[in-house]
Amino acid sequence: QVQLEESGGGLVQAGGSLRLSCAASGSAFSINSMGWYRQAPGKQRELVASISSGGNTYYTDSVKGRFTISRDNAKNTVYLQMNSLKPEDTGVYYCSPTNPSMDYWGQGTQVTVSS
């Protein structure tokens, strides 16, 4: 069982920055690839970035060069540093293991970017 709690969202102007955090419970955290997902209004949830247990990262094209994912296995926490935010980054952000058999989700954190 894994419990996830996202935090750090908020309202920010375009060009601003936010840092999201995801605290996870469970001893399996360090061995699992973790992802940050985004669900924009009226759209399906999409994978924004992921990080493997070894630190390999993936970013969707729209956030490359602006977002940075990192993890601290000692703290069971994964982070998403978001810079140069755009209105199209608006949505609810969730973290979750990228392994589809691990269907665990937190409540998400709202990010709103105003133009």
TIMI-121221 format. One record per residue: residue number from 1; x, z, y of N, C-alpha, C in turn. Coordinates in Angstrom, 3 decimals, decimal comma, always signed. Example, Ala and Ser with C-alpha at 12.3 -4.5 7.8 and 13.67 -1.06 7.14 Angstrom:
(node 1; (+13,190; +7,800; -5,690); (+12,300; +7,800; -4,500); (+13,200; +7,800; -3,300))
(node 2; (+12,850; +7,080; -2,250); (+13,670; +7,140; -1,060); (+12,900; +7,870; +0,030))
//
This chain:
(node 1; (+0,853; +0,000; -1,186); (+0,000; +0,000; +0,000); (+0,893; +0,000; +1,242))
(node 2; (+0,521; -0,822; +2,201); (+1,265; -0,921; +3,461); (+0,288; -0,743; +4,603))
(node 3; (+0,634; +0,104; +5,545); (-0,158; +0,253; +6,770); (+0,674; -0,225; +7,946))
(node 4; (+0,030; -0,952; +8,831); (+0,720; -1,576; +9,957); (+0,045; -1,188; +11,260))
(node 5; (+0,841; -0,927; +12,277); (+0,289; -0,579; +13,584); (+1,068; -1,318; +14,657))
(node 6; (+0,386; -2,244; +15,319); (+0,991; -3,025; +16,393); (+0,769; -2,344; +17,741))
(node 7; (+1,716; -2,539; +18,653); (+1,588; -2,003; +20,005); (+2,430; -2,840; +20,955))
(node 8; (+2,219; -2,622; +22,258); (+3,033; -3,277; +23,265); (+2,364; -4,416; +24,010))
(node 9; (+1,146; -4,761; +23,630); (+0,460; -5,833; +24,327); (+0,011; -5,406; +25,713))
(node 10; (-0,548; -6,356; +26,441); (-1,040; -6,046; +27,775); (-1,332; -7,307; +28,556))
(node 11; (-1,573; -7,106; +29,841); (-1,848; -8,207; +30,768); (-0,587; -8,476; +31,581))
(node 12; (-0,158; -9,718; +31,608); (+1,062; -10,073; +32,321); (+0,877; -11,436; +32,981))
(node 13; (+1,556; -11,648; +34,076); (+1,490; -12,944; +34,753); (+2,389; -13,950; +34,027))
(node 14; (+2,058; -15,205; +34,174); (+2,889; -16,261; +33,595); (+4,330; -16,102; +34,068))
(node 15; (+5,256; -16,262; +33,127); (+6,661; -16,073; +33,420); (+7,165; -14,684; +33,114))
(node 16; (+6,252; -13,773; +32,850); (+6,625; -12,397; +32,561); (+7,042; -12,186; +31,116))
(node 17; (+7,292; -10,926; +30,788); (+7,780; -10,571; +29,457); (+7,006; -9,393; +28,887))
(node 18; (+6,943; -9,361; +27,578); (+6,405; -8,228; +26,842); (+7,224; -8,038; +25,571))
(node 19; (+7,251; -6,809; +25,095); (+7,897; -6,530; +23,813); (+6,885; -5,861; +22,890))
(node 20; (+6,575; -6,531; +21,809); (+5,643; -5,992; +20,828); (+6,403; -5,241; +19,743))
(node 21; (+5,768; -4,193; +19,234); (+6,331; -3,428; +18,125); (+5,313; -3,338; +17,006))
(node 22; (+5,818; -3,293; +15,786); (+4,957; -3,132; +14,616); (+5,595; -2,083; +13,717))
(node 23; (+4,928; -0,949; +13,621); (+5,415; +0,122; +12,755); (+4,719; +0,022; +11,409))
(node 24; (+5,511; +0,024; +10,351); (+4,973; -0,140; +9,004); (+5,248; +1,090; +8,157))
(node 25; (+4,298; +1,428; +7,327); (+4,504; +2,480; +6,341); (+4,807; +1,832; +5,003))
(node 26; (+5,368; +2,586; +4,092); (+5,629; +2,027; +2,768); (+7,087; +1,718; +2,547))
(node 27; (+7,568; +2,047; +1,388); (+8,989; +1,901; +1,082); (+9,390; +0,454; +0,857))
(node 28; (+8,416; -0,444; +0,729); (+8,735; -1,845; +0,459); (+9,040; -2,642; +1,711))
(node 29; (+8,963; -2,015; +2,871); (+9,134; -2,750; +4,126); (+10,438; -3,514; +4,164))
(node 30; (+11,539; -2,856; +3,812); (+12,863; -3,445; +4,007); (+13,112; -4,656; +3,121))
(node 31; (+12,351; -4,815; +2,050); (+12,619; -5,930; +1,145); (+11,691; -7,102; +1,377))
(node 32; (+10,829; -6,986; +2,356); (+9,853; -8,039; +2,591); (+10,092; -8,781; +3,894))
(node 33; (+9,870; -10,085; +3,837); (+9,851; -10,871; +5,055); (+8,608; -10,492; +5,854))
(node 34; (+8,774; -10,318; +7,152); (+7,676; -9,918; +8,021); (+7,426; -11,003; +9,063))
(node 35; (+6,176; -11,152; +9,426); (+5,817; -12,160; +10,406); (+4,967; -11,609; +11,528))
(node 36; (+5,069; -12,245; +12,671); (+4,135; -12,022; +13,779); (+3,191; -13,218; +13,823))
(node 37; (+1,907; -12,930; +13,863); (+0,876; -13,945; +13,890); (+0,089; -13,797; +15,186))
(node 38; (-0,510; -14,908; +15,611); (-1,293; -14,917; +16,841); (-2,632; -15,577; +16,571))
(node 39; (-3,679; -14,953; +17,097); (-5,004; -15,582; +17,051); (-5,521; -15,727; +18,463))
(node 40; (-5,533; -16,953; +18,930); (-6,061; -17,254; +20,259); (-7,571; -17,377; +20,181))
(node 41; (-8,254; -17,175; +21,313); (-9,719; -17,283; +21,317); (-10,193; -18,616; +20,757))
(node 42; (-11,071; -18,566; +19,787); (-11,644; -19,778; +19,212); (-10,742; -20,550; +18,284))
(node 43; (-9,582; -19,982; +17,957); (-8,627; -20,686; +17,100); (-8,296; -19,856; +15,867))
(node 44; (-7,737; -20,526; +14,871); (-7,301; -19,823; +13,666); (-6,010; -19,055; +13,929))
(node 45; (-5,811; -18,036; +13,159); (-4,580; -17,259; +13,256); (-3,407; -18,117; +12,799))
(node 46; (-2,307; -18,054; +13,539); (-1,138; -18,856; +13,218); (+0,109; -17,979; +13,177))
(node 47; (+1,070; -18,397; +12,357); (+2,350; -17,707; +12,293); (+3,187; -18,118; +13,501))
(node 48; (+3,655; -17,129; +14,258); (+4,448; -17,393; +15,451); (+5,936; -17,266; +15,137))
(node 49; (+6,298; -16,230; +14,390); (+7,702; -15,991; +14,069); (+7,769; -15,133; +12,815))
(node 50; (+8,872; -15,254; +12,098); (+9,074; -14,416; +10,926); (+10,544; -14,074; +10,791))
(node 51; (+10,792; -12,991; +10,039); (+12,161; -12,556; +9,796); (+12,270; -12,057; +8,367))
(node 52; (+13,274; -12,545; +7,658); (+13,465; -12,155; +6,270); (+14,134; -10,785; +6,187))
(node 53; (+14,202; -10,267; +4,982); (+14,870; -8,990; +4,793); (+16,338; -9,077; +5,197))
(node 54; (+16,914; -10,260; +5,092); (+18,313; -10,457; +5,454); (+18,545; -10,859; +6,890))
(node 55; (+17,449; -11,005; +7,647); (+17,588; -11,309; +9,059); (+17,439; -12,773; +9,431))
(node 56; (+17,141; -13,630; +8,459); (+16,889; -15,039; +8,796); (+15,563; -15,150; +9,526))
(node 57; (+15,548; -15,974; +10,575); (+14,357; -16,065; +11,416); (+13,755; -17,460; +11,424))
(node 58; (+12,475; -17,477; +11,727); (+11,714; -18,724; +11,902); (+10,857; -18,562; +13,142))
(node 59; (+10,727; -19,661; +13,910); (+9,852; -19,681; +15,073); (+9,041; -20,971; +15,072))
(node 60; (+7,779; -20,855; +15,418); (+7,000; -22,059; +15,623); (+7,521; -22,753; +16,877))
(node 61; (+7,360; -24,056; +16,928); (+7,995; -24,836; +17,998); (+7,621; -24,360; +19,399))
(node 62; (+6,380; -23,941; +19,571); (+5,903; -23,610; +20,910); (+6,560; -22,365; +21,507))
(node 63; (+7,219; -21,557; +20,682); (+7,824; -20,324; +21,205); (+9,343; -20,322; +21,106))
(node 64; (+9,917; -21,361; +20,524); (+11,377; -21,421; +20,383); (+12,055; -21,321; +21,742))
(node 65; (+13,068; -20,482; +21,812); (+13,797; -20,289; +23,057); (+13,176; -19,264; +23,984))
(node 66; (+11,966; -18,810; +23,666); (+11,283; -17,826; +24,516); (+11,041; -16,501; +23,801))
(node 67; (+10,769; -16,561; +22,513); (+10,466; -15,360; +21,731); (+11,639; -15,037; +20,809))
(node 68; (+11,847; -13,743; +20,564); (+12,867; -13,295; +19,623); (+12,284; -12,223; +18,714))
(node 69; (+12,354; -12,461; +17,416); (+11,889; -11,481; +16,445); (+13,093; -10,707; +15,915))
(node 70; (+12,902; -9,413; +15,697); (+13,973; -8,574; +15,145); (+13,338; -7,465; +14,321))
(node 71; (+14,163; -6,768; +13,568); (+13,641; -5,680; +12,747); (+14,653; -4,563; +12,663))
(node 72; (+14,130; -3,359; +12,481); (+14,953; -2,177; +12,250); (+14,445; -1,545; +10,964))
(node 73; (+15,128; -1,815; +9,867); (+14,654; -1,332; +8,574); (+14,696; +0,194; +8,477))
(node 74; (+15,602; +0,815; +9,196); (+15,679; +2,281; +9,172); (+14,429; +2,900; +9,791))
(node 75; (+13,825; +2,172; +10,729); (+12,620; +2,670; +11,402); (+11,356; +2,003; +10,877))
(node 76; (+11,498; +1,118; +9,863); (+10,329; +0,387; +9,341); (+9,554; -0,292; +10,477))
(node 77; (+10,276; -0,933; +11,370); (+9,652; -1,520; +12,546); (+10,152; -2,947; +12,753))
(node 78; (+9,237; -3,812; +13,137); (+9,595; -5,180; +13,515); (+9,147; -5,398; +14,955))
(node 79; (+9,939; -6,145; +15,699); (+9,700; -6,348; +17,123); (+9,519; -7,832; +17,429))
(node 80; (+8,838; -8,095; +18,543); (+8,752; -9,450; +19,064); (+8,962; -9,378; +20,572))
(node 81; (+10,127; -9,831; +21,021); (+10,417; -9,919; +22,443); (+9,908; -11,260; +22,942))
(node 82; (+9,014; -11,218; +23,908); (+8,392; -12,435; +24,425); (+8,752; -12,604; +25,893))
(node 83; (+9,474; -13,652; +26,197); (+9,879; -13,958; +27,570); (+9,234; -15,258; +28,032))
(node 84; (+9,264; -15,480; +29,333); (+8,713; -16,715; +29,919); (+7,318; -16,994; +29,377))
(node 85; (+6,487; -15,988; +29,396); (+5,157; -16,113; +28,803); (+4,312; -17,140; +29,546))
(node 86; (+3,474; -17,817; +28,780); (+2,583; -18,855; +29,302); (+1,140; -18,473; +29,002))
(node 87; (+0,194; -18,986; +29,771); (-1,223; -18,675; +29,484); (-1,617; -19,018; +28,047))
(node 88; (-1,028; -20,046; +27,476); (-1,360; -20,426; +26,103); (-0,817; -19,447; +25,062))
(node 89; (-0,031; -18,460; +25,478); (+0,415; -17,399; +24,570); (-0,640; -16,302; +24,417))
(node 90; (-1,700; -16,397; +25,181); (-2,765; -15,405; +25,123); (-3,390; -15,346; +23,738))
(node 91; (-3,635; -14,128; +23,264); (-4,272; -13,947; +21,971); (-4,046; -12,543; +21,452))
(node 92; (-4,581; -12,295; +20,272); (-4,315; -11,038; +19,583); (-3,142; -11,272; +18,634))
(node 93; (-2,157; -10,407; +18,730); (-0,948; -10,535; +17,916); (-0,975; -9,503; +16,794))
(node 94; (-0,690; -9,981; +15,605); (-0,663; -9,145; +14,415); (+0,681; -9,284; +13,717))
(node 95; (+1,090; -8,226; +13,025); (+2,227; -8,371; +12,131); (+1,737; -8,209; +10,702))
(node 96; (+2,427; -8,851; +9,796); (+2,038; -8,801; +8,392); (+3,181; -9,326; +7,544))
(node 97; (+3,287; -8,868; +6,299); (+4,253; -9,492; +5,394); (+3,904; -10,973; +5,227))
(node 98; (+4,903; -11,819; +5,133); (+4,632; -13,244; +4,978); (+4,299; -13,606; +3,535))
(node 99; (+4,564; -12,707; +2,603); (+4,183; -12,916; +1,210); (+2,655; -12,930; +1,124))
(node 100; (+2,063; -14,055; +0,738); (+0,596; -14,143; +0,736); (-0,082; -13,167; -0,226))
(node 101; (+0,658; -12,624; -1,172); (+0,060; -11,651; -2,086); (-0,025; -10,264; -1,450))
(node 102; (+0,625; -10,101; -0,294); (+0,584; -8,826; +0,429); (-0,316; -9,007; +1,646))
(node 103; (-1,587; -8,860; +1,433); (-2,587; -9,129; +2,469); (-2,863; -7,859; +3,257))
(node 104; (-1,888; -7,449; +4,056); (-2,015; -6,247; +4,866); (-1,954; -6,623; +6,337))
(node 105; (-2,872; -6,044; +7,113); (-2,960; -6,354; +8,538); (-3,260; -5,086; +9,315))
(node 106; (-2,721; -5,000; +10,515); (-3,076; -3,932; +11,423); (-4,252; -4,348; +12,285))
(node 107; (-4,484; -3,581; +13,336); (-5,606; -3,866; +14,225); (-5,249; -4,916; +15,273))
(node 108; (-3,961; -5,206; +15,390); (-3,516; -6,202; +16,355); (-3,342; -5,604; +17,744))
(node 109; (-2,659; -6,347; +18,586); (-2,482; -5,946; +19,977); (-2,749; -7,145; +20,867))
(node 110; (-3,548; -6,948; +21,907); (-3,987; -8,045; +22,774); (-2,914; -8,388; +23,801))
(node 111; (-2,601; -9,653; +23,892); (-1,705; -10,173; +24,923); (-2,496; -11,154; +25,772))
(node 112; (-2,522; -10,908; +27,065); (-3,219; -11,789; +27,991); (-2,246; -12,221; +29,079))
(node 113; (-2,064; -13,523; +29,216); (-1,149; -14,074; +30,213); (-1,974; -14,808; +31,252))
(node 114; (-1,900; -14,349; +32,478); (-2,661; -14,974; +33,561); (-1,812; -16,028; +34,266))
(node 115; (-2,498; -17,052; +34,743); (-1,775; -18,149; +35,420); (-1,629; -17,885; +36,899))
//
